[in-house]
Amino acid sequence: MSRAFAGAWGRRPRSGRGVWAVDVANPVPRSLPETGLGRGWEPAMIVAITVALLLFGLLTLHSASSVMAERGDLPHYHYVVRQTAGVLLGLVVMVVCARIPTEWLRRLAPHMMIGSVLLLVVVVLPFTESIAPEVNGARRWIRVPGITVQPSDLAKIAVLAWTAALAVRKQQVIHRMGRGLMPFLVGWAVLVALIMLEPDTSTACLIAALGVVIVFAAGARIGHFILLGILALPVLAPMLMAGYRAARWESLFLDPGAVAAGSSFQSYQSLVAIGSGGLTGVGFGAGRQKFGFLPEAHNDFIFAMIGEEWGFVGALVLIVCYLALIAIAFRVARRARDLFGELLAVGVASLIGLQAFLHIGVGLGVFPATGLSLPFVSFGRTNLIAMLAAVGILLAVAREAPEGRSERTAAEGR
């Protein structure tokens, strides 16, 4: 158990050997139920919540994208069919990741990181525009016949695995700045710099935050991150406030009603959609913002469509689903076989939570438009597959989890 989270999670002492655990209230050894997904109820709940979010996403996507599809002379179900293909492929990836031993993932982590860097280099090279074209002012996709991939989404999984694996190796010195923290900063900086060149500031910030959370959970000092943040502020502030980013921040905090300027148009229309939904929504399929008022209603602003058609109640249920999934992921981390599994589970919880609530914050006007998808719900097959791969990794950690503290101690000793 990492020092950083030990007090917060309050791991209670358990005794016994093998699959036996002792109930504090009733000190009689009992065996946790075991299913094909692993011991305990957590894996089954993870799968149930994930499937529920996927089905709700397909339902909402049809309502949000049908008008846009028909305006493009496409069948009203065009985007739903494409997303369904991503769901099926993603579920296969999830099952495969759930069956892969976490030790394999630990060994593959450096190769995953190198592969992500190479894909991101291909995206930003000036002579690769034939396969990495500019779309809406950014180059974020690699397109070859029949396949479209967004490397920055795959990089999230690479960072998760690589950071957790390196944190285990650096466990004895992770509280130090030079030998402990610096190797992480170098690895993150390479990915973040390449993603910023696309440009995709929101994903770059998400990846950096994900790495920080995992290293902090492994025992790094919070003071080091505060110091680094202060030192980096003079460099990062001009980058984050330059060009279109400055206009978005200004429109968000200084003049949120200036819809004519364009920079706040999306956020304004998002608030209109959510506000018109009221308590229970205008009804499924009855939303009006999808008729050209709210750009990217099927992707970047799908939470606004949920708020309009399902109302406060529907949005609240969705948020509770994410919170439940995150809480269960932390329970899996608490029961993980070793430190690497624990950090993987913490990383998955952080990835899903950060991306979900950044997207929701954009819809509510708390953050400027970022372009981050809502996990399992927004249109986007690469992000969907990456998120389902993360769920598969979480299931792998749960499948390997022991029931007794002695088993974990023995595993860490090896």
ZIMO-V554839 format. One record per run of one state. SS is the DSSP state (~ for helix, > for strand, _ for the rest). FROM is the first residue (numbers start at 1). TO is the last residue. Records with the same first field share a line. If there is no record, write none. Layout:
# ZIMO-V554839
SS=FROM-TO + FROM-TO
This chain:
# ZIMO-V554839
_=1-2 + 10-19 + 23-28 + 32-33 + 36-37 + 40-41 + 72-77 + 100-101 + 125-134 + 136-137 + 139-141 + 145-146 + 150-150 + 170-176 + 197-200 + 218-221 + 241-243 + 254-258 + 262-264 + 278-301 + 335-338 + 364-380 + 401-404 + 414-414
~=3-9 + 42-71 + 78-99 + 102-124 + 151-169 + 177-196 + 201-217 + 222-240 + 244-253 + 259-261 + 265-277 + 302-334 + 339-363 + 381-400 + 405-413
>=20-22 + 29-31 + 34-35 + 38-39 + 135-135 + 138-138 + 142-144 + 147-149
